[in-house]
């Protein structure tokens, strides 16, 4: 708190501001300071409100030890000066007797006698004040349930009574009744009881998040896994990182553990690591630690005890180490509660949770389904394989010779051999074979470097690949192998040519020129190198053709087509002469690609058809999937999504026989997503996008992976799968390289922007606004991209307007306008300004009219600019939209004549709908609003009915019967009122 309040008005203002802050240390510390400030005034009423705020901060900040102390001060104040407590203060005081009872139960050091004495105090106070005792019986039941006594009588004494003003809210009482049935083993009755809360019909500060956490396992046991999944996503988001809901977090971790989602459980545990330190409530901590232990005891027996786990600060934990630590702490808490309560209830409940068997082998909880193998360090890319890979020889000389032989063929199994050799050579006790057939150690080191360079190239790490190829070439020279060195040099030239050029007006021309130079260098290298083996010469010819293909792809120039075909023919002739099957296939594939790049897709498909026929007879088999993949992409270009989907699906099926990198499985999934969208199957597209992204992530292509995941998140939002979208983005934004700011900041901003939009769509206005405000502040510094800042600031302004913060909304809108002046976003700014005007008029009526009209004036200037720039809006024209909004704003403010005039202008700009026009719905809504303003508010029903009847006749004649319904309803109302 920067400055202590100097007056009671300032104190109340500070209390109001603190009440809007999230629960946690910051809010609690401020509440403590405000109590100190209130004491200086010597007035009981401000002090009472300050103490109430502090007790609330302690209660929802998971500090139960301090809550009763504050309440004792309040109770003394009430006893000393009861007249200070008006009806509102008195209600709050008696309501919080229950808070103290809850706090005392949560502290095992408080004797049972003290708990019962407090309930007696509560009963006596309620009787003296003439209050109904249902809340007291509710607390008596909760104590019985906590202790583990026979609760039947206590339950009936509470649940059989009529609710009163001081009863817990309906949602909380529903939860307690459901938990009673759950403890009795009646899952179905518990779920029926919970239904109003789970369906969102009843809610409060803690509900439905609390009920959801308890209902997850009953839902699974009764066979409703889909509902459990849905509620897990929404319920977890409502309680994560919240110290006062740590028990709920623990139950979500337990749910993950019992549904085959151990990897997600570890991810959520990491997200909630702060709870180990922040939770001061022994009861909440007991529930949390037990949930964590359920998770860890599933992970360790699966062979992942050494995985890192998020635990107490100050040391690095493994799953096994944290599990042992938690077991001791949670057992101690259970023993302390049982000693206080005189029962074994806590130990028994803990044992019951730990002894539960998994309820499902696998339940897909999120769009980013991951296994424990996926989160293990250096996790390999694993794909189901029907083909058995070639056996890796045990003999070192045989292993080296097999790796080289497979590499000459371009066989995918070579990678397994190279990986084994890399491990052997890196070992401190490696001894190189003394075998002339194997060659010297320097040759093997060169081979391994060359292979590592190729793998870097597959990950688009072209600069790394170029350096490694050059290093390998130097070692080949040292080994006296000039042909091998030449091939490594050529590979380095290609990798260097693929390094992305700096963006600019002539970037494509610059890169095309560089590729021309690279090709010339390769040709000279080829001509100057003697002693090339046929496979090496074919490889050089392939590199030459590839460089020219890249040049054509970069420039799109017709003059660059023929040189590619010429090089491809050289490669094809040479490979045919020497019967090198892989290079024959490669040449035919390059030829088809060149036809496609030159715009001749039908010929490209015909070439691919011929290649596929050849591959079935001559092989190599591992070329079939990628050839089908190319034909699928060509079919997409020909707008035959069905044929494309069939080819891509078959390619993906056959690709399962080979390592994912050999056939680029991720690309198959990405292309299948596109085909699925064209076929109107967005859910299938979503599955393919997420699979593609995860494969990219595993192979180290993190930027590509995050871009694909970003597309998946947007698609899930478009499909209305809001919780899926948020859960996916939460998972991505928790990745270590995102937290460390190692990923591209604009890509991260896009992920956050989509998440903010999803929060808004999910009606979490507070969280959405917080994220938008943060993004608007950050994007203000994007001098190279003012257009994006204009868009983000505009959306931020609208959210602030929805929250009623119009001063801040105006500031954000002004930021958007300033950025728009540098990079116009006409439609975005117009939409923002019109919506702000509508919100202000709707919320403030005539008091907000002047500001609303000022926003519409800004929108009018944007429309003028758009008209001058010949900009065409995607929907209705900006002028039409502006006129319509003038109508709505004036109607909300009670200026009905101005509203009608504006709506008639909008109708004139729209024009009456015709047979081929698609704005019938918009026109009908404008007519409806004009009819309502004229007939109801201006009390001129006759002309309003004339307007409505004419519109109904017009729309009916055009077949727009659905659009006539609201007009017919309004006309009937006006006739009834005549």
N, C-alpha and C positions, 0 to 999 in steps of 0.2 A: 504494500500500500504506500504509494509515493508520499502522500501528505495525510495526516490524521484529520478527520472531520472536525470542523471548528464550530459547527452548529448542529442541532438535532436534525434539521432538514438535510444537511449534508450527510449525516449519519444514515438516515433512512435511504438516501440516494445510494450510498455506498453498500448498504445491505441489499438493496434491490439489484445492484450490479453484480455483487458476489453471488447472489442466488442464481444468476444466469451462467455462472462458471461450472465446468464439469467437476464432479467430486474428486478429491485428491488433496495432496499436501498443500498446493497453492491456495485452494479455496479454504482449507482448514486454517492455515496460518493467517490468512486475511480475516477470517471469522474471529480468531483469537485476538487479533489486534483491534477489531471493532468492539469487542467486549471491553477491552481496556479503555478505548475511547469513550464508550457509553458511560463507564463508571465516573468519568471526569465531569459529566454534566449533572450528576446527582439527582437525576430524574428516573423514577422506577419504570415508566413505560418504555422509553428507548432501551433501557437495560434489559427488560424482559424480551423484547424483540431480538436484541443482539444475542442473548443467551439461547433463544430458540434457534437462531441461525447456526450458532456454534454446535448445539446438540445435533442438529441435522447433519452438519459437516462430519462430526465424529461418527454418527450412526452409519451414513452411507460411504464414509471413508474407511470403514472396517477398523474402527478404533473403539471397541465396546467398553474398554476399561474407563474411558474418559466420559462417555455419555451419561452414566448415572450421577457422576459428580456434578456436572453442569445442571442436570435436572434437579438435584437437591437444592441448588441455589435458587432455581425457579420456584420450587415448592415453598421454600422459606419466604421468598418475596411475596408469594400468593397468601401465605398465612399471615404475614405482617401487614400487607396492604391489599386486601382482596378487592377493594373498590377500583384499583388500577386495572384490574383484569376485566375488560369488556367481554361481550359475548364471544368475539373472535378469539381473543387471547385465552379465555377460559376453555373454549373448545379445544384449542391446540394443547393446552396444558393437560387436560384429562386424556386426550388422545395419546399423549406420549408416555403415559404410564405403561402402555404396552411395549414401547421401545425399550424402556428400562428392563422390563421382564425378559425381553429377548436378549438384551445385552448380558444380563446376569446369568442366564442359562448358558451363554456361549463361553463363560469363564469358569474353568474347573476349580479354580482356587476359591471361588465363592461357595461357602457351605450350603448344603441343601436347606438347612434351617433358615438361612437368610433369604433363599428363593421363596420359601413358603411364607416367610414373614412379609416379603414384599407383596405377594398376592393378597395377603390379609389386609395390608395397608391399602392396596388398590380397591378391594371390596369395601372397606370401611369408608374410604373417601367417596366412592361412587354412591353408596347408600346415603351418606350425609348430604351429598349434593343433589339427591333425588334422581340419579341417573340409572338407566336400565343396566342390569348386570350381565347381559349377554357377552360383552367384551371380556369381563372377568372370567366367565366360564370358558371362553375361548383360550385365554392364557392358561387356565388350569388344565385344559385338555392338552395344550402344546407341551406343558411341563410333563404330564403323564407320558405322552408319546416320546419325549426326549429321554426320559428315565427308562422307558421300556416296561412300564407297569401295564396291567390290564386296563386298556383304554376305553372299553365299551361304555361304562357308565359315564366317564368324563366326556366322551364324544356325544352321548345322548343329551347330557345336561347343556352342552353348548349348541350342537346342531339342531336340537329340537326347539330352541328358542327363536323368537322373531328377532330379526336384525334391528339394530338401533342406529342412531346418528353416529355413535362412537364405535360401531363395529368396524372391523377391518373391511377394506373395500371388497366388493363382490368377487373380483378376480382372485384376491388372496384367500378368501374363504373357500372358493371353489377348489383352489389348489390343496388346501388342508383337508377338505372332504375327500378329494381324489386320493391323496396320500394315505388316508385311513383305509380306503378300499384296497389300495396297492399293497399296504402292509399285510392285509388279510389274504393276499394272493389272488385277488379278483381283478385281473388286468382289464377285462372288458368293461366292468362297471366303473373302474377308475377312469378309463378313457371316455366313457359316456359322460361322466361328471365333468371331466376337463373340457369337453367339446366347446362350450361358449368361449373359453379362454384361448384354446388352440386355434379356433376359427377367427380370433381377433374381435369378437363381440364384446368382451370384457377385458380391460387392461388397466395398468397403473404403472407406478415407477419401476417395479420389478417384474411385472407381468406383461406379456406372456413368457418372457425369457426363463423365469424360474420354473414354471409348469412344463415348458418345452423340454428342459434338461432332464426332468424326471420322466416324461412321457416317451422318450426315445426308445428305451428298451421294451416297455410294454407294447409299443407299436410294432416292433420287430417280432415280439413273441406272438402277437395276434395276426401276423402276416401282412402288415401294411408297411412294407419297406419303403415304398415310394414316398409316403407321407412322412416317414421318419427322416428320410434324406432331405426332403424339402424343409422340414422344421429344424433340422440340424443346421442348415445353412443360415436361415434367418435368425434362429435362436442363438447360435454361437456369436454372430456379429453383434447381437444386443448385449452380450455379457463380456466379451473379450477385454482383457487388460483392466477389468473393473475389480478393484480389491474387494468390494462388498459383494461381488458375485463370483468369487473364486471357487466356491463349491460347485456352482453351475458349470464353470469352465472345466473342473475336474470330471464332471459327468459327461461332458462332450468328449473329453479325451478317452474316457472309458468306452463310449459309444464307438469311437474310431477303432479302439483296440479289439472290440468284439465283432467288427464287421470287415475285418481284413484290410483296414485302412491305417495300419501302424505308421506308415510313412507320413500320412497327413497328421496323425497324432503328434509325431515328433515336430512337425512344422508348427502346429498350433502351440505346442509346449514352448518352443523357442519364442513365439510371439508373446507369450505370457510369462516370460522369465521373471519379469519384475514382481510378480505376485509372491515369489518366494520371500522377498524382503518387505513388501508393502502390507501384507495381510497381518493385522495385529489381533485378529479374532481367532482364538484357538479352535472354535467349532468350525468356522469357515476353512481354516488351514487344515484341519483334520480331513474335511471332505475333499479339499483340493489335493492334498498329498496322497490320499487313498486312490483318487482317480488317476493321478500320475503313475502311481505304482502299478495299477492294473495295466496301464499302457506298457510300462517298462518290462513287466514280467511276461508280456507277450513278445516283445522284441527280442529279449535276450535268448530264450530257447530256440528262436528261429535262426540262431547263428550270428546275431548282430550285436552281441554284448559290447563290442569295442567301438560301435558307432558313437560319434559325439552326441551329447545330450545337453540341453540347456538346463542348468540347475542354479544352485546358490552362487552368488557373486564371489569372486576372490580365487577361484580355481577352475581348471578345465575338467569337465566331467565326461565320463563315458556312460553308456546305458547301464552297464553292470555296476559301476561305481556309484552312480546316482541312486540306483535301485536299493543298494545296500544302505546308503545314507537315509533314504526316505523310510525304509522299513523300520529303522530304529526310532526315528522321530515320530512317525505315525503310531507305532505301537505304544510309545510313551504317552502320547496324547490320549489314546484310547484308554490306557490304564488310569490316567489321571481323572478322566470323566467317570469311568466306572467306579473308582474309589470314592469320588464325591457322591455319585448317584446311588451307590449300594447295589448295583446290578452289573451284569456283563453285557449290556446292550450295545455299547460302542464297539467292544471287541467282536461281538457276534456279527454286527452289521458290517464291520470291516472285513471279517473273514468271509462273509457271504459274497461281498463284492469281488474279493480276490479269487474266490473259488469258482466264479462264473465261467462257464465254457463259452467260446465264441458262438454267436448266434447265427452268423452267416460267414461263409468262406470269403466272399468278396461282394461288396456293395459299392457301386460306383457313386461316390459322394460328390465329386466335383468334376469339372471338365478337364482338370489336370490330374488324371489318375496316375499315381506313382507308387512303385513298390519300394521295399527297403533296399533292394539292389540298386535302384535308381538314385537313392540319396547317399549311397556308400561312396567314399572317395574313389575317383577314377573309375566310375562305373562303366562297364563296357556296353556297347550297343548290342542288345540281344534281340534276335528275331526268331520266330519259330522256323525250323528248317526241316524239310522233308528229305533232303539229300544229306548223306553222310560225307563230310569233308575228307579229303585225302589224309591218311594217317601221317603224323609228324614223325619222321625217323628218330630213333633213339641215338643212333650213331651220329657224332658231330660232323664228320666229313659228308655223310649222306644227307644230313640236314642242310648243309651249305649248298651242296650240288642240287638238291631238290628245290630250294628257294630260288636259285638262279634259273633253273630250267622252267619252273612255273612262271617266273617273272618274264622270261623271254616270250612266253605265250600270252602274257597279260592275264594269266589265270588268277581269279580272286583268292584261291587258297594260298597263294604266295605270301599273303599278308600274315597268315598264321605262322608260317616258317620264319619270316623276318622278325615277328614279335618274339618268338622263342629265342632266336639268335641274339636279339637286342638284350634280352635278359641275361643270357649266358655270358656275352662279351662284357657286360657291365659289372659282372661279379669279380671280386678281387682275386679269386683263384683261377681265373680263366687261363687255359693253355691252348694256344692255337695248334691245330693239327700240322704235323710235318708231312704234308702230302702234296706232291706236285699238281695233282688234279684240282686241289682246293685253292692253291695259290697262297700268297703271303697274307699276313694279317692286315696290311695296309689296304689290300684289295677288298677284304671283307668290311673294313671300316668305311671304305668308299661306298660299297654297296648299301650299307646301312644308312649312311648319310643321304644317298640318292633316294632311298625308299622313304626316309623321313621327310625329305623335300617334297616328294610326290603327295604324301599325306597332308602336308601343309597346304599344298596347292588345292587339294580337294576341299579344304576348309576355307578357301579364298584368302589364305594368308600368303599373298603372292610375293611380298618383299622377303618374308622369311624363306619361302621356297626358293627364290632366286639365289639368296645367299648360300643356302645349303647345297643347291646344285653346283654352284661355283666351288664350294669347299670340296665337294665330292670329286669334281673334275681335277682339282689340284692333287688329290690323293691318287686318282687313277694315273695321272702323269708320273707321280712318284713311283707307282707300281709298274711303269713302263707299258701302259695300256692306252695308247693314243685314241683308239676308236671309241673306247668307253668314255674317255675324257671329252671327246668331241660331242658325243650324245648328251653328256651331262651339261656341257656348255650350251648346246641347243635348247635343252630344257630350261636352263637359266634364262636364256634370251626370251623364251615364250612367257615364263613367269613374270619377268620384268615388264614385258609388254602389257601384261594384264593388270598391273598395278593401276588403280583408278587415277585418272588424270584430274588435275584441279579443275573445278567447274568454272565455266566462263562462256562467253559468246562463241568462241571458236574451239571449244574443248573437243568436239567430235573431229574437226579438221586436224587438230594437233595430234590426237590419238591415231587417226588414220595415217598420218604422215609417219608417226613413230613405228607403226606396224609395217609400213612399207620398208623402212630402214631395217627393221628386225628381219623381215623376209630376205632382204638382200644379204644380210650378215649370215643367215642360215645357209643360203645357197653357196656363199663363199666357203663357209665352214665345211659344207658337204663336199664341195669340189676339191678342197685342199686336204681332205682326210683319206688316207689310204688304208687298206686292210679292213674295211668295214665288213662284218658278217651280214648275211642277207637280212636277218631280223633287225640289225642296227640300221641298215640303209633304209629299210621299210619304215622304221620308226622316224628317221630323219625326214623322209618324204611326207609322212603323216604330219609332223610338226610344221613343215613348210605349208602344207595345205590348210592346216588349222589356223596359222597366222593370217593367211589371206581370207579365210572364212570370217575371222574376227574383224578384219578390216571392212569386209562387206557389211557385216552386222553393224559396225560403227558408223559407216558413211551412208549406207543405203544407196550408193552410187551404182548406176547401171554399168559403168565402165569397169567396175571391180568384180563383175560377175564372171566374165570369161576367164580371167587369170585363175580363179578358184577351180573352175572346171578343168583347166589345163593341168593344174597340180594334182587334182584328184585322179585324172586319167593316168598320169605318171605313176602314182601310188598304186592304182588298181592293176595296171599292166605289170609292174614290178612284182607285186604280191601274188598275182596269178602265175607269173613265170616261175616263182620260187615256191608256190603252193603254201603261202602263209595265210591260213584261214582267217585268223583274227584281223589281219590287215586288209584282206579282201572285203570282209564285212564292214570294217571301219571306213574304207573308201566308198562303198555303196551308201553307207549312212551319211557320210559327208556330202555325197552327190545329192541325196534326197534333201538334206538340210539346205544346200545351196539353192535348189529349186524353190524351196519354201521361202528363203530370204529374198529371192528375186521376185516373189509374188505369185509363183505358179504352184499353188497348193495341190491341184488335181494331179499334176505330174509328180510332185513330191510323194503323194500317197501311192501312186502307181509304182514308183521306185521302191517304196517301203514294202509294198505287197510282194514284189519280186525278191527283195532281200529276205523277207520272212520265209518264203518258199525255199530259198537257198539254205537258210540257217537250219531248217528242219532236217535237211539232208546232210549238210557238211559242217554245221556248227560254226563257231563255238556256241554252246548252249547258254552261256552267261550273257551273250549279246541279245538273246531273244527278249528278255524283259525290257531293256532300254529301247529296243527297236519298237516294241509295242507302245512304249511310253511316248516315243516321238510320233507314231501314227495317231495316238490318242490326242496329242496336242494339235496335230494338223487337222483332225476331225473337228476339234473345237474351233479352229480358225475357219473351217467350212460350215460352222454353225450346225453340225450334226452331233448334238450333245449325247444322244443315245449311243451312237457308234463309238464316240470318244469314251464314254463311261465303260462300255464293254471292253474296249482295248486296254484301258487303264486298269480296270479291275483284274483282267487276265494277267497283265504285266505285273501287278502287285502280287497276285497269287504265285506266279512263277518266280518272282523275285525273292519269295520267302525261302527258296532253296539256296540262296547265296547271301553273303554278308551284306548288311544294309548299305555300306559305302560303295560296294561294287555295282549296285543297281540304282543308287540314290532313291531309297525307299521314301524318304521325306518328300521328294519331288512328286512321286506318284500320289501320295496323300494330298499334296497341295493341288495337283491338277484334278484329282477326283473331287475335291471340294468345289472347284470351279464348275466341273461338269454337273455335279449334284445341284448346284444353284440354278444352272440353266434348266435342269429338269424339274425344278420346283420342289426340291427335297432339301430344305435348309438344315434340318436336324442332322441329316447324313453329312452334309457339308461341314457342319460344326465338328462332328467327330473326326473327320479327315484333317481339318485344320489343326485341331489340338494334337493329333497324332504326329502330324508333320512338324509342328513346333517342338514337341518333346524330342523327336529324333534329331532335329537340328541342335537342340540344347545338349544332348548327349555327345554329339560329335564335335562340340566346341564352337559351333556357329551361333553364338549367343545373340548377336544383333539380328540375324535372320529369324532366330527362334522367337525373340520378343516381338518382332514385326508381325510374324504370323499369329502369335498369341493376341496381339493387339487387334488384328482382324477378327479373330475368334470372339474376343470380348465384345466387339462392336456388333457382330452378328447375333450373339446371344442376347444383347440388349435389344436389337431390332426384333428378335423373336419373342420379346417379353419375358425372357428367362433372367430376370433381374438379379435374383440371389446367386444364380450360377455365374453371372457376369462379375458381380462384386467379389465372390469367393475366388474366382480365377485371378482377378487383378490383385486382391490382397496377397495371394500366394506369390505372384510375380514380384510385387513391390517389396516383399520380405526377403527376396534373394540377396545374398551377401554383396554381390557387385553393385546392386542397385543402392543398398544402404551405404556402401562405400563410395557412391557417386562415380563408379568406374564405367557405367554404361552411358551411352549418349543421352545428354540431358533432355533433348527435345523428344526422344523416344519415350523416356520416362514421363515427361510432361503429358504426352499423348495418352499413356496408360492412366495417369492420374485424372486427366480430363474425362476419359470415358467412365472411370469409376465415379467421378463427381456427378456425371449425367445419370448414371445408374442409380446412385443414391437419391437423386432428385426424382427419378421415375418411380423409385420405391417409397416415395413420400417421407424420406428422412431428410427433411429440409435443413435442419440444423447442421448435420454432418456435411451435406452437399454444399451449403453456403460457406462453411469453414474452408473446405477444399478449394472452392472457386475463388474465394478471396485470396488464399495463398498463391494460387496459380496466376491470378491477375497481377499480384505484386511481383512475382518472379518474371512473368512475361513482359512486364514493363521495361525490363532491361534488354529485350531482344531487339537490338537496333537493326539487325539484319532481317527481321521478320515482324514488322509492325502490324501486318494484316492478321497474324495469329493473335497478337495481343488485343487487337480491336475485337475479334470474335470472342475471346475469353472474357474480356472486360464487359462486353455487352451481355453475355450470359450471366455474369456475376451480378450485374445491375438488376437483372430481372429477378434473380433469387433473393436479393436484398429487398426488392420491392414486395415479393411474396411474403417476406418476414415483417413487412411494415416499416423497414428501416430506409425511409425515402431519402434522407439526407445522404447516407452512405451510397444509396443507389444512384443518386444524382452525380456524386463524385466519380463512381465507376463509369457511368454513362459518358461523362465528360472525358475520361481517359480513353474510352472507346472512340469517341468522336475525334480526339487528337490523333490517335493512331490511324483511324480511317482516313484522315486528311493526307497521310503519307502513303497508305496502301488501301484503296477503297474496298469496302465490304458493304455495298449499298443495301442489299436485302437484309443482311444480318443486323445492320444498324437500324434500319427502318423497323424491322420486327421488334427489336429491343425497345426502342423509344415508344412505339405504339403500345406495347404491352405494359411498359412502365406507366404510361398515361392511364391506361385502363385500370390497372391495379390501384393507382392512387385515387382515381375518381370512385372506384368501387368501394374502397375501404374508408375514404374520408368524405365522400359526398361533395357537397358544395364547398366545404373547407379546402378540399384538395383540387378544386377546378383550375385555379390559376396555374399551379405547378403542372397539372396534367396538360393544360393547353400549351405551356412552355415546351413540354416534351414533344407534343405534336408539331409545334412550330419547328423544332429541330428535325423531326422526321420529314417535314415538308421541304426543308433545305436539302436533306439527303435525296429526296425524290427529284428535286430540281437538278441536282448534280447528276443523278443517274440518267435523267432525260437528256441532259446536255452531252453525256458520254455515250448516248445510244445504247444504254444498258437495258436488257430485257429481263425482267424477273421470271423466275421459274414458274411461279403460280400466277395469281392475279397481279395486275399492275400495282406499283407502289402508290400511285395516285388513288386508285380505287380503294385499296386497303386503308389509306389515310382518311378518305372521306367516310368510310364505314366506321372507323375508330372515332372520328369526331362525333358521329351519331351516338355511339355507345357512351363515350365520355360525358357528353352533354346530358344524356338520359340519366346516367348515374347521379349527376349533379343537380338534376331537377330542371335543367334548361331545355324544356321539351320542344319549343319552337325551333331552337337552333339544332337540336338533335334531328328533328324531322327534315329540316332543310339539308343537313349533311347526308342523311340517308337517301334522300331523293337524288342528290348529286352522285352518290355511290351507285345507285341504280342506273342512272344515265350513263355513267362511265362503263358499267358492266354490260349494258345492253341486254335486251331480252334474249333468253336462250333459244337456240334454234335446233333443228334436227342433228346437226353435226357439232354443236357446241357442248362442252363438258362442264360448264359452270352453273348448271341448273340448281344444284344444292346451295351454292353460295348466293345465287340470285334469290332463291326462295327464302333463305334465312334473312337476307336484307329486307325483303318484302314483309316477312313476319315481324321483324323489329319495328319497321316503319308503321305497320298496322297496329302494333301494341302501343307505341308512343302516341299515335293519332287517336286511336279508339279508346284506350284506357286512361292514359295520363292527360291528354288534351280533351278528353270527353267528347270526341267527334266521331261517334261510331258509324254514321252513314258513309262518309267518304272512306273510312277505314275498311268497311265491308265491301265497298265498290272496288277498292284496291285488291283486297284479298280474293274476292270472287273472280276478278279478271285473271289474277295470277294462277288460281286453281284451274281455271278453264285452259289457260295457256299450257300449263305443265301437264294436265291430263291429256290434252291433244297430242303432246309430244311423247307420251308414254312414261312420264316421270311421276308415277303414282306415289312412290315412297316419299318424294319431296313434298307432296301436297298435304301429308298428314298433319304436320304442325300448323299449317295454314288453315286447314279445315277445323282443327280443334280450337284455334283462336277465334275463327269466324263464329263457331257455335257459341263460344263464351260471350262474345259481343251481342249476339242475338238474344241470348238468355237475359242479358242485363238491360236490354232496351225496354 
